[in-house]
Amino acid sequence: MIRIVRGNPTPEELAAALAVVRARAAGGGAERPPAPPPSEWSSPARVARTPRRAPGPGAWARTYWPS
C-alpha cells in the first residue's frame, strides 16, 4: 500500500510514480551485461613467463654489485 504524505500529485504524476515503483518491485529494468574478462596485457603472468628459481647457497654474495 502506498500513501501520499505530502503534496497533492496530479493523477498523471501519481500514475507515473506507481509505474516506476511497480516496475522496480517486479525486478524489471535493464540489467547490466557481465563484465568482460580482464585483458591478458594486464596479467602479471605475462611479465614473468617462467617462475624464478630459489636462491642458491651463494646468493647472498650476489645481492650487491660494487660499482
Secondary structure, DSSP 8 states (H G I E B T S, - for coil): -----SS---HHHHHHHHHHHHHHHTT-S----------GGG-HHHH--S------TTGGGGG----
